[in-house]
């Protein structure tokens, strides 16, 4: 497993034919053009028709809080890192107060990460693989579906998981592959870039950060130049985090406190169920990965083309990346067989095996035999890429083709709020949301608007005891402070771990919660438990002032 200077020299000193010069430019140019086209298409269709509005109001509320100067983890509680809400806030600030702001936030991330990813990919991978990987990463950022779902389920739900997969995919390529050019400063770039990527993972989602940190440790064990540059990884990580904290006001202690509360709230049994489901869903991808490993490592070792130490070294890296991907699915709901890190693991193994193949100075017959496992492994790798990227591409196509339907009569009910005028949910959509099927969300939300407009004033602060707050952004209300951004039983709180009522309702003038859940809803228990937890406080400090078929509104009692 240990890698000395001689092993590094074997992997980095070999000339990689057809990689540099015009070959690289010939692949880099169309890759850059396709990335640009994808970005433009995504901007044109933004925001897409939303078939399943699960997390959309969470993103709007989180971004609205950022626009209003609130600081994640200090002014509101969330078990997810602040990155996704900062991007939503920047998008709303740039595009205006509408759903398009969420799309623009995603495009801002796209504009930053894609040049960075392309720089890493075209430094580390053969040009054709770098081209494929660039498109894979671009689609991973821009796709408008949750991983694991059909391409027809257009939504922004769980976009933070896509950010995490993108960042950790780039990090893995950077850590476990040497530069093709063999430049003397490659370790400096790798170390600084890895530190910043780790910082972004920390700000995105803690589970991705943990796996990224483990990858850094493994890479330092195998790459001497990274071991020497470990201080640069740590320094760039700390420097980036400190700069972000200084600019944003983020309190790292408050962030860690929220993560601790979320960890105590979450159901271990639910995580094991997700892991079991993920393992079952990934039987075929796992078989493809085993096939790649047998062709690229076992077959070549048995043919005497790869030393045992190197075969073990590459195998450990490969299976650690695969295991990390499966562990990450435990914290990500319903991704099924769409695990983006699996094709990245196979690509890394392919490049490692290719670079250790016989040089041009060995007989042609031996070079042909060495090339056969590489060619055999390329098919499974394409299938692994297509398993994710094909659905991602189709989701963008579906969003593009559905866009003209917005103007059709009876296609969708509209939200009775100007800020949600571009938020379109088809009446025919039967996806279960928190409290109703998707097609009924506008009517149910409009009912809440009507109730609130009878009682609130522009300076009112509202707390919503539901999955999230769909009202403050839409009605231009200043967000309340102290309450969680979203409530999900067994994920963000539990019957025994929850924020104190004095914190949740600190500056709340009104409290609203849903009633009469329809058969299409999924989160009735969350509201039931919230009312059980806070019932005594609500009775003492608030009084009912209005009700409708689906909402109850409370107002704070005068002191």
C-alpha positions as semicolon CSV with decimal commas, in nm:
position;residue;x (nm);y (nm);z (nm)
1;X;0,000;0,000;0,000
2;X;0,289;0,238;0,072
3;X;0,400;0,432;-0,235
4;X;0,766;0,531;-0,259
5;X;0,933;0,770;-0,502
6;X;0,992;0,486;-0,749
7;X;0,618;0,407;-0,771
8;X;0,535;0,773;-0,822
9;X;0,793;0,791;-1,098
10;X;0,646;0,488;-1,272
11;X;0,303;0,647;-1,286
12;X;0,401;1,003;-1,368
13;X;0,706;0,962;-1,584
14;X;0,537;0,778;-1,870
15;X;0,445;0,976;-2,182
16;X;0,072;0,977;-2,245
17;X;0,036;0,974;-2,620
18;X;-0,246;1,166;-2,780
19;X;-0,307;1,373;-2,469
20;X;-0,126;1,701;-2,510
21;X;-0,118;1,965;-2,777
22;X;-0,388;1,972;-3,041
23;X;-0,548;1,655;-2,904
24;X;-0,635;1,822;-2,577
25;X;-0,755;2,140;-2,746
26;X;-0,964;1,935;-2,988
27;X;-1,153;1,783;-2,693
28;X;-1,145;2,085;-2,461
29;X;-1,304;2,324;-2,712
30;X;-1,624;2,124;-2,779
31;X;-1,648;2,044;-2,408
32;X;-1,640;2,414;-2,324
33;X;-1,896;2,491;-2,596
34;X;-2,133;2,219;-2,473
35;X;-2,099;2,344;-2,115
36;X;-2,184;2,696;-2,234
37;X;-2,483;2,568;-2,434
38;X;-2,614;2,370;-2,138
39;X;-2,586;2,679;-1,919
40;X;-2,773;2,894;-2,172
41;X;-3,049;2,633;-2,215
42;X;-3,088;2,606;-1,839
43;X;-3,119;2,983;-1,812
44;X;-3,379;2,992;-2,091
45;X;-3,604;2,732;-1,928
46;X;-3,554;2,869;-1,577
47;X;-3,753;2,802;-1,375
48;X;-3,885;2,474;-1,511
49;X;-4,236;2,341;-1,465
50;X;-4,224;2,179;-1,121
51;X;-4,382;1,834;-1,110
52;X;-4,291;1,764;-0,747
53;X;-4,254;2,076;-0,529
54;X;-4,103;1,898;-0,228
55;X;-3,811;2,124;-0,132
56;X;-3,883;2,427;-0,346
57;X;-4,042;2,633;-0,069
58;X;-3,750;2,543;0,158
59;X;-3,506;2,687;-0,096
60;X;-3,720;2,999;-0,140
61;X;-3,754;3,053;0,235
62;X;-3,382;2,988;0,294
63;X;-3,281;3,228;0,017
64;X;-3,530;3,490;0,141
65;X;-3,378;3,472;0,488
66;X;-3,031;3,528;0,341
67;X;-3,158;3,828;0,142
68;X;-3,299;3,968;0,468
69;X;-2,961;3,944;0,637
70;X;-3,019;3,632;0,843
71;X;-2,725;3,403;0,916
72;X;-2,776;3,027;0,889
73;X;-2,739;2,839;1,218
74;X;-2,752;3,161;1,418
75;X;-3,084;3,313;1,308
76;X;-3,243;2,988;1,196
77;X;-3,172;2,620;1,250
78;X;-3,095;2,381;0,965
79;X;-2,929;2,037;0,959
80;X;-2,787;2,111;0,612
81;X;-2,485;2,331;0,551
82;X;-2,539;2,695;0,449
83;X;-2,399;2,670;0,094
84;X;-2,730;2,585;-0,076
85;X;-2,911;2,872;0,099
86;X;-2,636;3,123;0,023
87;X;-2,662;3,029;-0,344
88;X;-3,042;3,061;-0,332
89;X;-3,008;3,400;-0,165
90;X;-2,756;3,521;-0,422
91;X;-2,984;3,397;-0,699
92;X;-3,286;3,580;-0,558
93;X;-3,076;3,893;-0,511
94;X;-2,952;3,874;-0,872
95;X;-3,270;3,760;-1,050
96;X;-3,534;3,919;-0,830
97;X;-3,792;3,777;-0,593
98;X;-3,926;3,484;-0,789
99;X;-3,860;3,115;-0,834
100;X;-3,611;3,202;-1,108
101;X;-3,377;3,310;-0,829
102;X;-3,328;2,945;-0,734
103;X;-3,237;2,864;-1,095
104;X;-2,989;3,151;-1,104
105;X;-2,833;3,033;-0,778
106;X;-2,771;2,693;-0,937
107;X;-2,622;2,862;-1,243
108;X;-2,390;3,066;-1,020
109;X;-2,258;2,742;-0,873
110;X;-2,231;2,604;-1,228
111;X;-2,034;2,909;-1,343
112;X;-1,780;2,864;-1,063
113;X;-1,745;2,486;-1,050
114;X;-1,732;2,403;-1,421
115;X;-1,411;2,592;-1,512
116;X;-1,257;2,452;-1,196
117;X;-1,372;2,097;-1,276
118;X;-1,250;2,124;-1,635
119;X;-0,911;2,243;-1,519
120;X;-0,882;1,939;-1,291
121;X;-1,027;1,689;-1,538
122;X;-0,816;1,793;-1,836
123;X;-0,502;1,796;-1,621
124;X;-0,569;1,450;-1,479
125;X;-0,754;1,248;-1,744
126;X;-0,693;1,155;-2,107
127;X;-0,873;1,409;-2,322
128;X;-1,163;1,181;-2,432
129;X;-1,232;1,080;-2,072
130;X;-1,200;1,441;-1,960
131;X;-1,459;1,535;-2,224
132;X;-1,704;1,268;-2,103
133;X;-1,644;1,356;-1,739
134;X;-1,699;1,726;-1,809
135;X;-2,042;1,657;-1,961
136;X;-2,122;1,421;-1,675
137;X;-2,041;1,688;-1,415
138;X;-2,225;1,962;-1,609
139;X;-2,543;1,754;-1,631
140;X;-2,506;1,658;-1,265
141;X;-2,521;2,026;-1,168
142;X;-2,799;2,138;-1,404
143;X;-3,041;1,844;-1,408
144;X;-3,386;1,929;-1,274
145;X;-3,473;1,601;-1,108
146;X;-3,378;1,437;-0,779
147;X;-3,124;1,159;-0,818
148;X;-3,302;0,825;-0,821
149;X;-3,619;0,960;-0,980
150;X;-3,753;0,955;-1,334
151;X;-3,648;1,228;-1,574
152;X;-4,012;1,342;-1,583
153;X;-4,006;1,440;-1,214
154;X;-3,879;1,793;-1,265
155;X;-3,800;1,971;-0,940
156;X;-3,517;2,131;-0,742
157;X;-3,559;1,891;-0,451
158;X;-3,236;1,783;-0,279
159;X;-3,018;2,002;-0,502
160;X;-2,765;2,019;-0,216
161;X;-2,692;1,648;-0,271
162;X;-2,603;1,724;-0,633
163;X;-2,366;1,997;-0,514
164;X;-2,205;1,747;-0,278
165;X;-2,162;1,479;-0,544
166;X;-2,008;1,729;-0,786
167;X;-1,758;1,860;-0,532
168;X;-1,651;1,518;-0,406
169;X;-1,621;1,381;-0,761
170;X;-1,379;1,658;-0,857
171;X;-1,192;1,606;-0,530
172;X;-1,149;1,231;-0,590
173;X;-1,004;1,283;-0,938
174;X;-0,770;1,548;-0,804
175;X;-0,648;1,337;-0,514
176;X;-0,594;0,998;-0,675
177;X;-0,455;1,086;-1,017
178;X;-0,133;1,263;-1,103
179;X;-0,119;1,541;-1,360
180;X;-0,056;1,421;-1,713
181;X;0,195;1,694;-1,785
182;X;0,416;1,610;-1,490
183;X;0,456;1,974;-1,394
184;X;0,664;2,036;-1,085
185;X;0,395;2,249;-0,920
186;X;0,113;1,995;-0,953
187;X;0,117;1,908;-0,581
188;X;0,074;2,275;-0,490
189;X;-0,234;2,307;-0,708
190;X;-0,372;1,973;-0,588
191;X;-0,320;2,063;-0,222
192;X;-0,472;2,411;-0,238
193;X;-0,762;2,298;-0,455
194;X;-0,830;1,997;-0,230
195;X;-0,840;2,222;0,076
196;X;-1,094;2,457;-0,083
197;X;-1,305;2,166;-0,211
198;X;-1,306;2,023;0,142
199;X;-1,420;2,359;0,276
200;X;-1,705;2,372;0,024
201;X;-1,805;2,017;0,120
202;X;-1,804;2,123;0,485
203;X;-2,034;2,413;0,400
204;X;-2,254;2,192;0,182
205;X;-2,324;1,876;0,381
206;X;-2,125;1,721;0,663
207;X;-2,147;1,361;0,537
208;X;-1,973;1,458;0,212
209;X;-1,707;1,644;0,410
210;X;-1,634;1,337;0,626
211;X;-1,591;1,115;0,320
212;X;-1,380;1,384;0,152
213;X;-1,157;1,408;0,458
214;X;-1,109;1,031;0,459
215;X;-1,013;1,046;0,090
216;X;-0,753;1,313;0,163
217;X;-0,599;1,092;0,433
218;X;-0,585;0,794;0,197
219;X;-0,438;1,003;-0,086
220;X;-0,169;1,145;0,142
221;X;-0,079;0,791;0,243
222;X;-0,025;0,696;-0,121
223;X;0,119;1,018;-0,270
224;X;0,440;1,145;-0,119
225;X;0,405;1,494;-0,266
226;X;0,059;1,527;-0,106
227;X;0,198;1,419;0,230
228;X;0,454;1,697;0,200
229;X;0,177;1,938;0,101
230;X;-0,067;1,834;0,373
231;X;-0,006;2,161;0,553
232;X;-0,126;2,344;0,240
233;X;-0,448;2,139;0,234
234;X;-0,515;2,224;0,597
235;X;-0,414;2,588;0,553
236;X;-0,631;2,643;0,245
237;X;-0,926;2,470;0,415
238;X;-0,896;2,686;0,726
239;X;-0,829;3,006;0,531
240;X;-1,132;2,956;0,307
241;X;-1,359;2,875;0,603
242;X;-1,235;3,177;0,800
243;X;-1,281;3,413;0,505
244;X;-1,633;3,281;0,442
245;X;-1,719;3,310;0,811
246;X;-1,589;3,668;0,824
247;X;-1,786;3,772;0,514
248;X;-2,109;3,589;0,594
249;X;-2,114;3,607;0,973
250;X;-2,132;3,227;0,996
251;X;-2,066;3,098;1,348
252;X;-1,883;2,763;1,318
253;X;-1,985;2,670;1,673
254;X;-2,352;2,729;1,592
255;X;-2,314;2,526;1,274
256;X;-2,164;2,233;1,464
257;X;-2,436;2,266;1,729
258;X;-2,704;2,232;1,462
259;X;-2,528;1,929;1,316
260;X;-2,512;1,770;1,661
261;X;-2,883;1,830;1,718
262;X;-2,965;1,680;1,379
263;X;-2,751;1,377;1,452
264;X;-2,933;1,317;1,779
265;X;-3,270;1,360;1,607
266;X;-3,218;1,120;1,323
267;X;-3,341;0,764;1,318
268;X;-3,062;0,509;1,292
269;X;-3,310;0,245;1,177
270;X;-3,422;0,472;0,893
271;X;-3,062;0,512;0,780
272;X;-3,015;0,134;0,774
273;X;-3,331;0,103;0,566
274;X;-3,191;0,358;0,319
275;X;-2,859;0,168;0,307
276;X;-3,040;-0,161;0,246
277;X;-3,248;-0,004;-0,031
278;X;-2,938;0,152;-0,184
279;X;-2,744;-0,174;-0,185
280;X;-3,037;-0,355;-0,346
281;X;-3,080;-0,082;-0,608
282;X;-2,710;-0,091;-0,695
283;X;-2,670;-0,463;-0,763
284;X;-2,624;-0,409;-1,138
285;X;-2,386;-0,110;-1,101
286;X;-2,188;-0,314;-0,849
287;X;-2,157;-0,601;-1,096
288;X;-2,032;-0,355;-1,358
289;X;-1,778;-0,222;-1,109
290;X;-1,661;-0,573;-1,024
291;X;-1,621;-0,637;-1,397
292;X;-1,406;-0,324;-1,433
293;X;-1,190;-0,428;-1,139
294;X;-1,145;-0,782;-1,270
295;X;-1,045;-0,654;-1,614
296;X;-0,824;-0,367;-1,507
297;X;-0,655;-0,512;-1,197
298;X;-0,701;-0,886;-1,150
299;X;-0,655;-0,986;-1,514
300;X;-0,351;-0,765;-1,558
301;X;-0,194;-0,888;-1,235
302;X;-0,246;-1,251;-1,336
303;X;-0,088;-1,178;-1,675
304;X;0,217;-1,037;-1,497
305;X;0,157;-0,684;-1,628
306;X;0,102;-0,523;-1,287
307;X;0,307;-0,570;-0,969
308;X;0,120;-0,704;-0,668
309;X;0,184;-0,391;-0,459
310;X;0,043;-0,165;-0,727
311;X;-0,257;-0,392;-0,782
312;X;-0,334;-0,377;-0,410
313;X;-0,279;0,000;-0,402
314;X;-0,518;0,066;-0,691
315;X;-0,773;-0,183;-0,555
316;X;-0,781;-0,018;-0,214
317;X;-0,838;0,326;-0,367
318;X;-1,112;0,193;-0,596
319;X;-1,310;0,004;-0,335
320;X;-1,271;0,281;-0,075
321;X;-1,427;0,527;-0,322
322;X;-1,708;0,280;-0,398
323;X;-1,768;0,217;-0,026
324;X;-1,766;0,592;0,040
325;X;-2,031;0,638;-0,228
326;X;-2,255;0,376;-0,071
327;X;-2,209;0,524;0,277
328;X;-2,307;0,866;0,142
329;X;-2,636;0,725;0,014
330;X;-2,730;0,653;0,377
331;X;-2,763;1,028;0,429
332;X;-2,930;1,098;0,095
333;X;-3,291;0,995;0,050
334;X;-3,410;0,786;-0,245
335;X;-3,114;0,809;-0,483
336;X;-3,152;0,448;-0,590
337;X;-2,896;0,340;-0,848
338;X;-2,806;0,700;-0,939
339;X;-2,485;0,725;-0,737
340;X;-2,258;0,968;-0,926
341;X;-1,936;0,867;-0,754
342;X;-1,949;0,511;-0,892
343;X;-1,859;0,601;-1,253
344;X;-1,594;0,839;-1,119
345;X;-1,438;0,550;-0,925
346;X;-1,431;0,340;-1,242
347;X;-1,276;0,622;-1,445
348;X;-1,000;0,669;-1,187
349;X;-0,927;0,295;-1,193
350;X;-0,918;0,293;-1,574
351;X;-0,666;0,577;-1,587
352;X;-0,448;0,424;-1,316
353;X;-0,444;0,092;-1,500
354;X;-0,379;0,257;-1,837
355;X;-0,084;0,455;-1,705
356;X;0,075;0,139;-1,568
357;X;0,040;-0,048;-1,900
358;X;0,352;-0,142;-2,099
359;X;0,526;0,143;-2,277
360;X;0,573;0,182;-2,650
361;X;0,910;0,011;-2,625
362;X;0,765;-0,335;-2,553
363;X;0,662;-0,569;-2,837
364;X;0,340;-0,481;-3,018
365;X;0,173;-0,814;-2,924
366;X;0,223;-0,747;-2,554
367;X;0,091;-0,392;-2,587
368;X;-0,218;-0,526;-2,768
369;X;-0,283;-0,779;-2,491
370;X;-0,241;-0,506;-2,228
371;X;-0,489;-0,283;-2,411
372;X;-0,764;-0,546;-2,420
373;X;-0,867;-0,512;-2,050
374;X;-0,877;-0,134;-2,092
375;X;-1,112;-0,161;-2,389
376;X;-1,323;-0,424;-2,211
377;X;-1,367;-0,197;-1,909
378;X;-1,471;0,104;-2,115
379;X;-1,815;-0,041;-2,196
380;X;-1,921;-0,083;-1,831
381;X;-1,789;0,265;-1,756
382;X;-2,007;0,412;-2,031
383;X;-2,308;0,227;-1,887
384;X;-2,232;0,364;-1,539
385;X;-2,208;0,718;-1,677
386;X;-2,525;0,680;-1,884
387;X;-2,718;0,544;-1,585
388;X;-2,699;0,891;-1,428
389;X;-2,626;1,130;-1,715
390;X;-2,893;1,002;-1,957
391;X;-3,170;1,067;-1,707
392;X;-3,019;1,402;-1,618
393;X;-3,010;1,505;-1,984
394;X;-3,368;1,386;-2,034
395;X;-3,482;1,592;-1,735
396;X;-3,350;1,907;-1,904
397;X;-3,516;1,805;-2,231
398;X;-3,844;1,738;-2,049
399;X;-3,823;2,077;-1,879
400;X;-3,762;2,243;-2,215
401;X;-4,054;2,070;-2,387
402;X;-4,291;2,134;-2,095
403;X;-4,216;2,507;-2,083
404;X;-4,467;2,611;-2,358
405;X;-4,747;2,429;-2,172
406;X;-4,751;2,697;-1,902
407;X;-4,979;2,913;-2,116
408;X;-5,231;2,637;-2,183
409;X;-5,572;2,677;-2,024
410;X;-5,630;2,442;-1,730
411;X;-5,266;2,324;-1,731
412;X;-5,200;2,454;-1,380
413;X;-5,357;2,655;-1,099
414;X;-5,169;2,976;-1,031
415;X;-5,044;3,097;-0,697
416;X;-5,220;3,414;-0,584
417;X;-4,893;3,591;-0,514
418;X;-4,689;3,789;-0,764
419;X;-4,362;3,646;-0,638
420;X;-4,479;3,294;-0,726
421;X;-4,609;3,382;-1,073
422;X;-4,339;3,167;-1,238
423;X;-4,394;2,873;-1,001
424;X;-4,595;2,629;-1,216
425;X;-4,723;2,294;-1,088
426;X;-4,940;2,096;-1,333
427;X;-5,287;2,011;-1,206
428;X;-5,229;1,654;-1,321
429;X;-4,925;1,599;-1,098
430;X;-5,006;1,337;-0,834
431;X;-4,675;1,329;-0,654
432;X;-4,716;1,327;-0,277
433;X;-4,597;1,646;-0,111
434;X;-4,602;1,727;0,258
435;X;-4,978;1,764;0,295
436;X;-5,142;1,698;-0,041
437;X;-5,073;1,576;-0,390
438;X;-4,860;1,817;-0,595
439;X;-5,141;1,945;-0,819
440;X;-5,335;2,064;-0,515
441;X;-5,048;2,267;-0,365
442;X;-5,138;2,603;-0,528
443;X;-5,502;2,591;-0,414
444;X;-5,407;2,487;-0,060
445;X;-5,138;2,756;-0,040
446;X;-5,373;3,021;-0,182
447;X;-5,617;2,935;0,092
448;X;-5,343;3,013;0,344
449;X;-5,269;3,341;0,167
450;X;-5,633;3,443;0,199
451;X;-5,643;3,363;0,570
452;X;-5,320;3,548;0,642
453;X;-5,416;3,857;0,444
454;X;-5,717;3,904;0,670
455;X;-5,499;3,939;0,981
456;X;-5,132;4,015;0,917
457;X;-4,958;4,347;0,855
458;X;-4,642;4,410;0,650
459;X;-4,424;4,403;0,962
460;X;-4,570;4,078;1,103
461;X;-4,343;3,783;1,177
462;X;-4,484;3,438;1,103
463;X;-4,387;3,091;1,223
464;X;-4,522;2,797;1,023
465;X;-4,549;2,465;1,205
466;X;-4,524;2,257;0,889
467;X;-4,251;2,121;0,665
468;X;-4,149;2,479;0,581
469;X;-4,279;2,833;0,539
470;X;-4,440;2,894;0,196
471;X;-4,583;3,231;0,301
472;X;-4,317;3,481;0,414
473;X;-4,135;3,498;0,080
474;X;-4,458;3,510;-0,120
475;X;-4,619;3,783;0,097
476;X;-4,301;3,988;0,145
477;X;-4,292;3,930;0,522
478;X;-3,972;3,965;0,722
479;X;-3,873;3,609;0,820
480;X;-3,898;3,520;1,187
481;X;-3,584;3,425;1,376
482;X;-3,510;3,116;1,581
483;X;-3,730;2,856;1,413
484;X;-3,592;2,573;1,201
485;X;-3,595;2,634;0,828
486;X;-3,772;2,301;0,784
487;X;-3,932;2,045;1,010
488;X;-3,898;1,676;0,927
489;X;-3,961;1,422;1,201
490;X;-3,665;1,190;1,247
491;X;-3,442;1,411;1,032
492;X;-3,434;1,768;1,166
493;X;-3,604;1,704;1,502
494;X;-3,756;1,426;1,710
495;X;-3,994;1,386;2,003
496;X;-3,700;1,423;2,242
497;X;-3,465;1,657;2,050
498;X;-3,618;1,985;1,937
499;X;-3,561;2,361;1,973
500;X;-3,693;2,528;2,287
501;X;-4,023;2,714;2,241
502;X;-3,870;3,043;2,355
503;X;-3,628;3,011;2,061
504;X;-3,880;2,897;1,800
505;X;-4,139;3,165;1,877
506;X;-3,898;3,437;1,993
507;X;-4,033;3,713;1,766
508;X;-4,339;3,542;1,619
509;X;-4,654;3,753;1,593
510;X;-4,852;3,476;1,425
511;X;-4,836;3,097;1,404
512;X;-5,003;2,897;1,129
513;X;-5,025;2,522;1,082
514;X;-5,203;2,288;0,838
515;X;-5,528;2,098;0,901
516;X;-5,722;1,821;0,725
517;X;-5,447;1,641;0,541
518;X;-5,541;1,488;0,210
519;X;-5,460;1,134;0,109
520;X;-5,177;1,258;-0,109
521;X;-4,975;1,404;0,180
522;X;-4,682;1,238;0,354
523;X;-4,598;1,443;0,664
524;X;-4,906;1,455;0,887
525;X;-4,714;1,300;1,175
526;X;-4,463;1,586;1,170
527;X;-4,738;1,840;1,240
528;X;-4,902;1,616;1,501
529;X;-4,575;1,582;1,693
530;X;-4,501;1,957;1,666
531;X;-4,839;2,042;1,815
532;X;-4,781;1,790;2,094
533;X;-4,441;1,940;2,173
534;X;-4,545;2,306;2,167
535;X;-4,911;2,282;2,267
536;X;-4,869;2,422;2,620
537;X;-4,658;2,715;2,500
538;X;-4,903;2,797;2,222
539;X;-5,198;2,790;2,461
540;X;-5,020;3,026;2,700
541;X;-4,891;3,276;2,443
542;X;-5,120;3,258;2,138
543;X;-5,490;3,258;2,064
544;X;-5,680;3,137;1,752
545;X;-5,789;3,423;1,526
546;X;-5,886;3,245;1,206
547;X;-5,933;2,911;1,042
548;X;-6,002;2,769;0,698
549;X;-6,050;2,422;0,562
550;X;-5,677;2,350;0,562
551;X;-5,516;2,608;0,795
552;X;-5,533;2,730;1,154
553;X;-5,397;3,077;1,239
554;X;-5,291;3,186;1,588
555;X;-5,199;3,536;1,706
556;X;-4,972;3,626;1,998
557;X;-5,160;3,738;2,307
558;X;-5,092;4,092;2,427
559;X;-4,839;4,107;2,710
